[in-house]
Amino acid sequence: MVEKRKVPRQPAKNEQVVITDDLIRMMLHDTRFLSQFACMKQAKLQATKKKCNCGGSRMKLNKVNLGKLRRHIANMPAGKKLKLKQLLNAKTVQVKFTKVAGGVAVKRF
């Protein structure tokens, strides 16, 4: 009798992932993103630390300039954008950011 083996399926890709502040904060805690994207690693290093009641210190990510990070993500080279899509398991990624000169722009890649 021949034993059938199941081939593991890859998870289905998300149609579109929208880069939000919460998603950026999640990426700043994930070593996969920090190792691939220098801008995120730099933003995490620049985040201020504060003391909490437990005696330890927690990173205060609210001080991270999230708008600057979104703008950097939108203007990454094509290879980095592809890597971001792979890490997010997405077919397309949408980033809404403010331009340096003013105004709001939306990029999809």
C-alpha positions, 0 to 999 in steps of 0.5 A, a space after each residue: 500500500 502506497 502512503 500519500 504525503 500531503 504537500 504543505 500549502 503556502 498561505 494565501 496572499 493578501 490582496 492588498 496591505 495598507 501600511 498603517 501606524 500600527 503596522 509600522 509599530 509591529 514591523 519595528 518589533 519584528 527582527 525580519 523587518 529590522 534586518 532587511 530595512 535600515 530605515 526601520 532599524 534607524 527609527 527604532 534606535 532613535 526612539 526614546 526610552 522611558 521608565 515604566 512602573 515595573 522598573 524596566 524601560 520600554 521603547 516609546 515608539 510614539 515618538 518615532 516619526 511615522 510619516 517619515 517612515 511611510 515616505 521612506 517606504 514609498 520611495 524605496 528601490 524596487 528590490 526592497 519593495 518586493 522584499 517588503 511585499 514578501 514579508 507582508 505576504 501581500 500582492 500589493 502594498 498601499 502607502 499613504 504619506 505626506 510629501 515634503 513640499 506639502 500635500 498627501 500622496 498615495 503609492 501602490 506597488 
